[in-house]
């Protein structure tokens, strides 16, 4: 969401005003870590930062934090988990249930992550038995943003799916099992796409497997977008690869758009791998759009392809054999395990879409430009490997499993946008989607027969 969010004005007086019970549930995929006050949702009286309010967010230490204040601005309840949440590949299901009427103080605020209740807290200022949220009319409800006491706005940087909020004036709140369930085959917590939730008149259900803010709760409480929300195929039941901010040698990079856009910062040497490996039983396709004219005079200015590990020193780059990589640079030079394998074309412009296909079954890597395969390549040629480049490393850091990679060697200012199947470069949709027989992912150009996107469903095709 980055600097985008959803909002609407709630009239909680329509549901009795003094709110003692409510539930928030959402599936989230984090992009930016160690980021102060990365919010999931907030409720503010009259959009004020000092009146009644609730904030639920990831804090700068990557812990989940919940705070509630009364109309005078004093803090009435605050919780902060001991557990930290630093996975940028998977989706978390975050569930919060508030019920100040319960007799056991420790049960009045419950937080679950992936169906498991959080019971260890760095801070737990328990809710009093008579305390309500003191919320009536004109409550500013927001998903993905909030304000702190100084009025500074903060945003959630990542992806969000199936965000639900509803309050209750009597009875019990919907349990976490109304929103997710354990998969009988894998044992993993999975989403209930159509949860059986009891919605009050102010209940909201948005971002249902997409970027729609049309309310799916049946209460017609549509929300309004602040900024621009980008749709994504990446969702709780089909996780797509992104570039991994936790796996790099020299952290001189800028990541954006759900970690699908990457660029060098104020100096050289930025190296990243993807969050998913190219499993040896599959065939995978992805695209990269170069940003900015590439300079042929700058050797290895920007490189991308596949690698078995990140670089490990300030003198090593993705063209070195020890990097166990097969990459192409922004001027068309292909390097296989550190040796120049040929040059294909001149410098590529900002509009160039590079096509990459890796046949893990036959260990063949193919590079293409704007839908045409370089070196007369044919990704469907199997073990023949027509026009392919053959990686030769045998002792990579990830048990010989290659991963999509990106690197800048000598200069700053270069950037690229990855399309692992979401159908976007940065926030711009592909201009005319190519064919894809696998049905998994949306790409600018045709996906070779037998290939698919690098995602959890793609790993199992």
C-alpha positions in Angstrom: 0.0 0.0 0.0 3.0 2.3 0.6 1.3 5.7 0.6 -2.2 4.4 -0.3 -5.0 3.6 2.1 -8.8 3.1 2.5 -11.1 5.3 4.6 -14.7 6.1 5.5 -16.6 7.9 8.3 -18.3 5.5 10.7 -21.4 6.5 12.7 -21.0 4.0 15.6 -23.8 5.7 17.4 -26.0 3.7 15.0 -24.9 0.6 16.8 -25.2 1.9 20.3 -22.2 4.1 20.6 -20.3 2.9 23.6 -18.3 0.1 21.8 -17.2 -2.7 24.0 -16.8 -5.4 21.4 -15.2 -5.4 17.9 -13.1 -7.6 15.6 -10.5 -6.7 13.0 -9.2 -9.4 10.6 -6.9 -9.1 7.6 -4.3 -11.0 5.6 -1.1 -9.0 5.1 2.2 -9.5 3.3 4.9 -7.2 4.6 7.4 -5.3 2.3 9.2 -2.8 4.5 10.6 -3.9 7.9 11.8 -1.9 10.9 9.4 0.8 9.9 7.8 2.9 12.6 4.0 2.5 13.0 3.2 0.5 10.0 -0.5 0.5 10.5 -3.2 -2.2 9.8 -6.2 -0.1 10.9 -7.0 3.0 12.9 -10.1 4.6 14.4 -10.0 8.3 15.3 -12.7 10.6 16.7 -13.3 13.4 14.2 -10.0 12.6 12.6 -8.3 14.0 15.7 -5.0 12.6 17.0 -5.8 13.5 20.7 -9.5 12.3 21.1 -10.8 8.8 21.3 -8.7 6.5 19.0 -7.5 3.0 18.3 -4.3 2.1 16.4 -3.2 -1.4 15.5 0.1 -1.6 13.7 3.6 -3.1 13.3 6.1 -1.0 15.2 9.7 -0.1 14.4 10.9 -3.3 16.1 8.5 -5.4 13.9 6.2 -6.3 16.9 2.5 -6.0 16.7 1.2 -3.1 18.8 -2.3 -2.1 19.9 -3.1 1.1 21.6 -6.5 2.6 22.7 -7.1 6.1 24.1 -10.1 7.7 25.6 -11.6 11.1 24.7 -9.0 12.9 26.9 -6.1 11.4 25.1 -4.8 9.3 28.0 -3.8 5.8 27.2 -6.3 3.2 28.5 -4.9 0.1 26.9 -1.7 -0.9 25.2 -0.4 -4.3 24.0 2.9 -5.1 22.4 4.0 -8.6 21.4 7.3 -10.1 22.2 7.2 -11.9 18.9 8.5 -10.1 15.8 7.2 -10.5 12.3 9.9 -10.2 9.6 8.8 -12.7 6.9 8.5 -10.7 3.6 7.6 -13.8 1.5 4.5 -15.2 3.2 1.1 -13.8 4.1 0.2 -13.4 7.8 -3.4 -13.6 8.9 -3.8 -11.0 11.7 -6.9 -11.2 13.9 -7.7 -8.9 16.8 -10.8 -9.3 19.1 -11.7 -6.7 21.7 -14.3 -7.5 24.3 -14.2 -5.5 27.5 -17.2 -7.4 29.0 -15.3 -10.6 29.6 -14.6 -11.5 33.2 -11.0 -12.6 32.7 -8.9 -9.5 32.1 -6.3 -11.3 29.9 -9.1 -12.4 27.5 -10.4 -8.9 26.8 -7.9 -8.2 24.0 -6.9 -11.2 21.9 -4.5 -11.3 19.0 -4.0 -14.3 16.7 -1.5 -14.7 14.0 -2.1 -17.5 11.5 -4.7 -19.0 13.8 -2.4 -19.1 16.9 -3.1 -16.8 19.8 -0.3 -14.5 20.9 0.2 -14.9 24.7 3.7 -13.4 25.3 3.7 -9.7 25.5 6.5 -7.1 26.1 3.7 -4.9 27.3 0.1 -5.7 28.3 -1.9 -2.9 29.9 -5.1 -4.9 30.3 -8.5 -3.6 29.4 -10.8 -2.8 32.3 -14.1 -4.6 32.6 -16.2 -1.4 32.2 -14.1 0.2 29.5 -15.5 0.8 26.1 -14.0 2.5 23.1 -16.0 5.7 23.8 -16.8 6.0 20.1 -20.0 7.5 18.8 -20.6 9.4 15.5 -18.1 10.7 12.9 -15.4 8.2 13.6 -12.6 8.3 11.0 -11.9 4.6 10.1 -8.8 3.9 8.1 -7.1 0.8 6.7 -3.4 1.1 6.0 -2.7 4.4 7.7 -2.9 6.2 11.0 -1.7 9.3 12.8 0.4 9.6 16.0 0.0 12.2 18.7 1.9 14.8 16.7 -0.4 14.3 13.8 2.2 12.6 11.6 0.7 10.2 9.1 2.1 6.6 8.8 1.3 4.0 6.1 1.4 0.2 5.8 4.0 -0.8 3.3 3.0 -4.1 1.8 0.0 -6.0 0.5 -3.4 -6.5 2.2 -6.2 -8.9 1.5 -9.7 -9.4 2.9 -9.8 -6.7 5.5 -12.8 -6.9 7.9 -14.0 -4.8 10.8 -17.2 -5.1 12.7 -18.4 -4.2 16.2 -20.9 -6.0 18.5 -23.2 -4.5 21.1 -24.1 -7.9 22.7 -23.1 -11.5 22.7 -19.6 -12.8 21.7 -17.4 -11.8 18.8 -16.7 -14.0 15.8 -13.8 -16.3 16.6 -10.7 -16.6 14.5 -12.0 -19.8 13.0 -14.7 -17.8 11.2 -11.9 -16.2 9.1 -9.5 -19.0 8.5 -9.0 -22.7 8.9 -6.3 -25.4 9.0 -5.7 -27.1 5.7 -6.4 -30.8 6.1 -3.6 -31.8 3.7 -0.8 -29.3 4.6 -1.7 -28.4 8.2 -1.2 -24.8 7.3 -3.6 -21.9 8.2 -5.5 -20.9 5.1 -8.0 -18.2 4.2 -11.8 -18.6 4.2 -12.6 -16.6 1.1 -16.2 -16.0 2.2 -16.1 -15.9 6.0 -19.4 -16.4 8.0 -19.2 -13.2 10.0 -21.9 -11.4 11.9 -21.8 -7.7 10.6 -23.2 -4.8 12.5 -24.6 -1.9 10.5 -21.1 -0.3 10.4 -19.4 -3.6 9.4 -16.9 -3.5 6.5 -15.4 -6.2 4.3 -13.0 -4.8 1.6 -10.0 -5.9 -0.5 -11.6 -9.3 -1.2 -8.9 -10.9 -3.4 -8.3 -7.6 -5.2 -8.1 -3.8 -4.8 -11.9 -3.3 -4.6 -13.2 -1.1 -1.8 -16.8 -2.0 -2.5 -18.1 -3.4 0.8 -18.7 -7.2 0.7 -20.3 -7.4 4.1 -23.8 -6.7 2.9 -23.9 -3.4 4.8 -23.1 -1.2 1.8 -20.3 0.5 3.7 -18.1 1.2 0.7 -14.7 2.8 1.4 -12.8 5.5 -0.4 -9.2 5.2 -1.6 -6.5 7.7 -0.6 -3.7 7.5 -3.3 -3.8 4.5 -5.7 -4.4 0.9 -4.9 -2.8 -1.6 -7.3 -4.4 -5.0 -7.9 -2.1 -8.0 -7.5 -2.4 -11.7 -8.2 -0.3 -12.3 -5.1 -2.8 -13.4 -2.5 -3.0 -15.7 0.6 -3.8 -18.8 -1.5 -1.2 -18.1 -4.2 2.0 -16.4 -3.0 4.2 -14.9 -5.8 7.9 -14.4 -5.7 9.3 -10.9 -4.9 12.8 -9.6 -4.4 14.0 -10.3 -0.9 15.2 -7.4 1.3 16.6 -9.9 3.8 19.0 -11.6 1.4 21.6 -9.2 0.1 25.3 -8.5 0.6 25.4 -4.7 0.4 22.1 -3.2 1.5 22.3 -0.1 -0.7 18.9 -0.5 -2.5 15.5 0.9 -2.7 12.5 -1.5 -2.8 8.9 -0.5 -3.6 5.6 -1.8 -4.9 5.5 -4.9 -2.8 9.2 -5.5 -3.3 8.8 -5.9 -7.1 10.6 -2.7 -7.9 14.3 -2.4 -7.0 17.0 0.2 -7.6 20.4 1.2 -6.4 20.7 4.0 -3.8 23.5 6.5 -3.4 26.4 4.2 -4.3 27.5 1.0 -6.0 27.1 -2.7 -5.2 23.5 -3.8 -4.6 22.7 -7.5 -4.9 19.4 -9.2 -4.2 17.8 -12.6 -4.7 14.2 -13.5 -4.9 12.1 -14.9 -2.1 11.5 -18.1 -3.9 13.8 -20.7 -5.5 13.3 -22.3 -8.9 12.4 -25.8 -7.9 14.3 -28.5 -10.0 11.1 -30.1 -11.3 9.7 -27.0 -13.0 10.0 -24.4 -15.8 9.5 -20.8 -14.9 9.1 -17.5 -16.7 9.3 -13.9 -15.5 9.9 -10.4 -16.9 12.0 -7.3 -16.0 11.5 -3.8 -17.2 14.7 -1.7 -17.2 14.4 1.8 -15.9 16.6 4.4 -17.5 19.0 4.1 -20.4 21.8 1.5 -19.8 25.3 2.7 -20.4 27.5 0.3 -22.5 30.7 2.0 -21.4 30.0 1.0 -17.8 30.8 -2.7 -17.6 28.1 -4.7 -15.8 26.1 -1.7 -14.7 23.0 -3.7 -14.0 22.8 -7.5 -14.1 19.9 -9.9 -13.7 19.2 -13.6 -14.3 19.7 -16.4 -11.8 22.1 -17.1 -9.0 22.6 -19.7 -6.3 23.6 -17.2 -3.6 24.2 -13.5 -2.9 27.6 -12.0 -3.3 29.7 -12.2 -0.2 32.3 -9.4 -0.3 32.8 -5.9 -1.6 35.0 -7.2 -4.4 32.6 -9.8 -5.7 29.8 -9.2 -8.2 27.3 -11.3 -10.1 29.8 -11.9 -13.0 32.2 -13.7 -10.7 32.2 -17.5 -10.8 31.9 -17.8 -7.1 28.5 -16.1 -7.4 27.2 -19.2 -9.2 25.2 -17.1 -11.5 24.0 -16.9 -15.1 23.2 -13.3 -15.8 22.8 -10.7 -18.6 23.7 -7.0 -18.1 22.0 -3.9 -19.4 24.2 -3.9 -22.5 23.3 -7.4 -23.6 26.4 -9.2 -22.2 25.7 -12.7 -20.9 28.0 -14.2 -18.1 27.9 -17.8 -17.2 29.7 -18.6 -13.9 31.9 -15.6 -14.4 32.8 -16.1 -18.0 31.5 -13.9 -20.9 29.3 -16.1 -23.0 28.4 -13.6 -25.7 26.9 -10.1 -26.3 23.4 -9.8 -27.7 22.2 -6.4 -28.8 23.2 -2.9 -27.7 22.2 -1.0 -24.6 18.6 -1.5 -23.7 16.3 1.5 -23.2 13.9 2.3 -20.3 11.0 0.7 -22.2 12.7 -2.6 -22.8 11.0 -5.6 -21.3 13.4 -8.4 -20.7 12.0 -12.0 -20.8 13.6 -14.7 -18.7 12.9 -18.4 -18.7 14.6 -21.1 -16.7 14.1 -24.8 -17.5 15.1 -26.3 -14.1 14.4 -29.8 -15.4 17.2 -29.5 -18.0 19.2 -26.7 -16.3 18.8 -24.2 -19.2 18.6 -20.4 -19.0 17.0 -18.3 -21.7 17.1 -14.5 -22.2 14.8 -12.5 -24.4 14.0 -8.9 -25.3 10.6 -7.5 -26.0 9.2 -11.0 -26.7 12.1 -12.2 -29.0 14.5 -14.8 -27.5 18.2 -13.9 -27.8 20.7 -16.2 -29.4 17.8 -17.7 -31.5 16.7 -19.3 -28.2 13.8 -21.8 -27.9 12.7 -22.4 -24.3 10.6 -25.3 -25.5 13.5 -27.3 -26.9 14.0 -29.3 -23.7 17.4 -31.0 -23.2 18.6 -29.8 -26.6 18.6 -26.2 -25.2 18.5 -24.3 -28.4 20.0 -20.9 -27.8 20.2 -21.6 -24.0 22.9 -20.9 -21.5 23.8 -23.7 -19.2 24.8 -23.0 -15.6 27.7 -25.2 -14.4 27.9 -24.6 -10.7 27.7 -27.7 -8.6 27.9 -26.5 -5.0 25.7 -23.5 -4.6 24.6 -22.1 -1.3 21.0 -23.3 -1.7 21.6 -27.0 -2.6 22.0 -26.1 -6.3 18.6 -24.4 -6.5 18.8 -21.2 -8.5 16.9 -18.0 -7.7 16.1 -14.9 -9.8 18.7 -12.2 -9.0 19.4 -8.6 -9.6 22.5 -6.5 -9.1 24.2 -3.2 -9.7 28.0 -3.3 -9.9 29.6 0.1 -10.4 27.1 2.9 -10.5 24.0 4.1 -8.6 20.7 5.3 -10.1 19.8 2.1 -12.0 16.5 0.4 -11.3 14.3 -2.3 -12.6 10.7 -3.4 -12.2 10.0 -7.2 -11.9 6.8 -8.9 -13.1 6.7 -12.3 -11.5 3.1 -12.7 -12.7 1.2 -9.9 -11.0 0.7 -8.2 -14.4 2.3 -4.9 -13.4 5.6 -3.0 -13.8 5.7 -0.7 -10.8 2.1 0.5 -10.7 1.5 0.3 -14.5 -0.4 -2.7 -15.8 1.0 -4.6 -18.8 -0.1 -3.0 -22.0 -1.5 -6.2 -23.7 -1.2 -9.5 -21.8 0.4 -12.3 -23.6 -0.8 -15.9 -23.7 -0.2 -18.1 -20.7 -1.3 -21.7 -21.0 -0.7 -22.4 -17.3 -3.3 -19.8 -16.3 -0.9 -18.7 -13.5 0.1 -15.1 -13.7 -0.2 -12.2 -16.2 2.7 -11.2 -18.4 3.4 -8.6 -21.1 4.7 -11.3 -23.6 3.7 -14.9 -24.4 4.8 -17.4 -21.8 6.6 -20.4 -23.5 4.6 -23.6 -23.5 5.2 -25.6 -20.4 6.4 -22.6 -18.3 4.6 -20.9 -15.5 5.0 -18.0 -12.9 7.2 -18.5 -9.9 4.5 -18.8 -7.2 3.2 -21.4 -4.7 0.8 -22.7 -7.3 3.5 -22.6 -10.0 5.7 -24.7 -7.8 3.0 -27.4 -7.8 1.9 -27.4 -11.4 
